[in-house]
Each structure stands twice: as C-alpha cells, then as structure tokens.
C-alpha cells in the first residue's frame, strides 16, 4: 500500500467527506425548491460552502501527489454518495447503478495499490 504523509491522508479523507456532505446537503436543500429561493436555504448554502472547500482541498492534494492517483482514490466519495442516497435520502438505486458503483470500487482498489508520486523539488530532480 502506498505511503502518503499523514497530512495528505487527512486531507484525502476531508476531500471525500466534504464532497459527500456538500452534495448530500445540496440534494436535500434543492428538493421542493425552485430557482433563486433555494439559495437562501441553509442546507444549500452549507452544501455550496463544503463543495468550495472540497475544490480547494482537492487542488492542494494534486500538488502533493499525481492526478492519476488522487482522482481514483477520491472517487470513493461517489460510492458513499450512492449509499447515502439509498439509505438516508430513500432514493432508488438500480441494480445497474450498484454494478457501476462496484466498478468504481474496483478502480479505486487498483489505483490505491500504486505508489503516489510526491512532488520533488527541481534541485532534487537534477541530482537524480
């Protein structure tokens, strides 16, 4: 299993949870709402704030490791979103969607078993 610094692992967890919570709150807040009135709902505002933080944290992660590692690993948020949608929001998740979710799990496992690249300073690159 690849080793990331503990701050990167914490941020990785934060990215996944911010994505999950932000999208869930947006979904809850937008139900039964139309247009600009939805923007005044606390759940929508909080969802937007969390997704903004998600974007900034994900950008930071990309400066610490390869994009080809970060994106598949943070895709675990999509799996959690399907579970939250089915269990807590009582959405119907079809067998085909669950199958697609399992394919995402397989991709995450494959990507997570590779060693992420950590950026190396220009000085270190020249001496390698």
N, C-alpha and C positions, 0 to 999 in steps of 0.2 A: 504494500500500500504506500502511495506517495506521501512524503512528509512535507507539510506546509507549516510555516511558522504559526504559533498559536494565535497570533493576532489575525492572520489570514483565515484560519479555521473559524474563528469567532465571527469575522466579517462575512464569511461564506454563509454561516448559519443565519446571521442577521439579514442578508440579502434574500435568502429563501423565505424567512418568516415575514419580512416586510412585503414581499411580493404576494404571499398568501393572504396576509391580513389586509393589505391595500385592495386587492381585487375582491376579496370577500365583502369588505365594507362598501365598496362601490356597488357591488351587486345588490346588497341589502338596501342601500340608500336609493338606488335608482328604481327599485320596484314600486310601481304605482306612481311614479313621478314623471313629469314631462318638462322638457325644456329647462329654462334657467332656474325654475323653482327648486330643482333637485340640488343645485349648487349650494343652497342655503342649509341643506341638511347636514348635521354634524357628521354622520357616517360617511357622506360623500366627501366632505372637506378632509376628514381624517384619512380616508382612502387615498385621496389625491396627495396629501402630505406624505403618507407612507410610500406611495409609488415614486414620489420625487426623491425621497431618501434612498429608496431601492436603486434608482438610476445612478445616483451619486456614489453609493457604496459599490455598485457593480463596476462602475468606471474605475474606482480605486482598485478593486480586485484585479481588473485587467492590466493594471500597471505592475502587479505583483506576480502574475502567472499568465500562461498562454490563454488566449481566447478559446482555442480548441479544447482546453481543459475546463475553463470557467463556465462556459455556456452549457455543456452537457451536465456538469455537476449541479449547477443552479437550476437545471430543469426539473430537479426533484420537487420544486415548488408546483409544477404542473400536476404532478401525481397527487400531492397534498390537496391541491385545488379540487381535483375530481372527487377525492374522498370527502372534503368539507362540503362540496356541492351536494353530494348524495346524502350524507349523514345529517348535516346541520341545516342545509337550505332545502332539503327534501326535493332536489332535482332528480329527474330520471336520467340515469347514466346507462346508456345502452350497452349491450354485450360488446358491440363493435368499439365503443369508446373505451371500455375496460381493456379490450385487447390492445388498442393503441397505447393505452397507459402502460401496459406490460412491456410493450416495445420500447417505450421511453425508459422504463426501469432497466431493461437490458442495455440500452445505450449508456445510461448513467454508470452502470457497473463496469462496462468496458472502458469508458473514459476515465473513471475514477481509479482504475488499476494502473494507469500510466503515470509516469513521473511528470509533474507540472514543472515547467521552466520558471525559474525565478530570475528576474532581470539581473544582469551583470553589468557593472559599470564599464564604460569604454576602456578604462585603463586595464581592467582585468581581461577584457576580450583581446586586447592587443598582445598580452603576455601569454595567452593560451596557444 
